[in-house]
């Protein structure tokens, strides 16, 4: 898993990557609408229905939970997992 900047995240999503928000109340991120993803669901083995080669971008408020979610996704077989460095607090709109 790699930590990425806002610009890299935006470019990756524009290129077809999937954007997931791990916050309890997901909301738009940099004008993009993420799909909610739950750490609890991942803990139960419920993975997103995506091809393992799909680039996955994760956001949370501070970057810690998204990094943990990324580890679950990697263990689940996803090959290209990225999380927003520092979370949304580090990258004001």
C-alpha positions in Angstrom: 0.0 0.0 0.0 1.1 3.5 -0.8 0.3 6.8 0.8 -0.6 9.4 -1.9 -1.3 13.1 -2.2 -4.5 14.7 -3.1 -3.4 15.2 -6.7 -2.4 11.5 -7.2 -5.8 10.4 -5.7 -7.7 12.7 -8.0 -5.8 11.5 -11.0 -6.2 7.9 -10.1 -10.0 8.2 -9.6 -10.2 10.1 -12.9 -8.4 7.2 -14.6 -10.9 4.7 -13.3 -9.8 3.9 -9.8 -12.4 3.2 -7.1 -12.7 5.7 -4.2 -13.8 4.5 -0.8 -14.5 6.6 2.3 -14.0 4.7 5.6 -15.5 7.5 7.8 -18.7 6.7 9.7 -20.5 9.4 7.8 -19.0 9.4 4.3 -19.2 12.6 2.3 -17.8 14.1 -0.9 -14.0 14.4 -1.1 -12.5 17.1 -3.4 -15.8 17.1 -5.4 -15.7 13.3 -5.8 -18.4 11.0 -4.4 -16.8 8.0 -2.6 -18.4 4.7 -1.9 -18.7 4.0 1.9 -16.7 1.1 3.2 -16.8 -0.4 6.7 -13.9 -1.7 8.7 -16.4 -4.0 10.5 -17.6 -5.4 7.2 -14.1 -6.0 6.0 -13.4 -7.8 9.3 -16.2 -10.2 8.5 -14.6 -10.8 5.1 -17.0 -8.7 3.0 -14.8 -7.3 0.3 -15.8 -4.8 -2.5 -17.0 -6.5 -5.6 -14.2 -5.2 -7.8 -11.5 -6.9 -9.9 -8.3 -7.4 -7.8 -6.4 -5.3 -10.4 -8.6 -2.2 -9.8 -6.8 0.7 -8.2 -8.5 1.4 -4.9 -8.1 4.8 -3.2 -9.1 5.2 0.5 -9.8 8.3 2.5 -10.6 8.9 6.2 -10.2 11.9 8.4 -6.6 11.4 9.5 -5.2 8.6 7.4 -4.9 6.0 10.1 -8.2 4.0 9.6 -7.8 4.2 5.8 -4.4 2.6 6.1 -5.8 -0.2 8.2 -8.6 -0.8 5.7 -6.0 -0.9 3.0 -4.2 -3.7 4.8 -7.5 -5.7 4.9 -7.9 -5.1 1.1 -4.4 -6.2 0.4 -4.9 -9.4 2.4 -8.1 -9.9 0.4 -6.2 -9.9 -2.8 -6.3 -6.3 -4.1 -3.1 -5.4 -5.8 -3.2 -1.6 -6.1 -4.3 0.0 -2.8 -3.6 3.6 -2.0 -4.6 5.8 0.9 -4.7 9.6 1.2 -1.6 10.7 3.2 -2.7 12.4 6.4 -6.4 12.0 5.6 -8.8 14.8 4.6 -7.5 17.0 7.4 -4.2 17.3 5.7 -5.8 18.4 2.4 -8.3 21.2 2.8 -10.9 21.6 0.1 
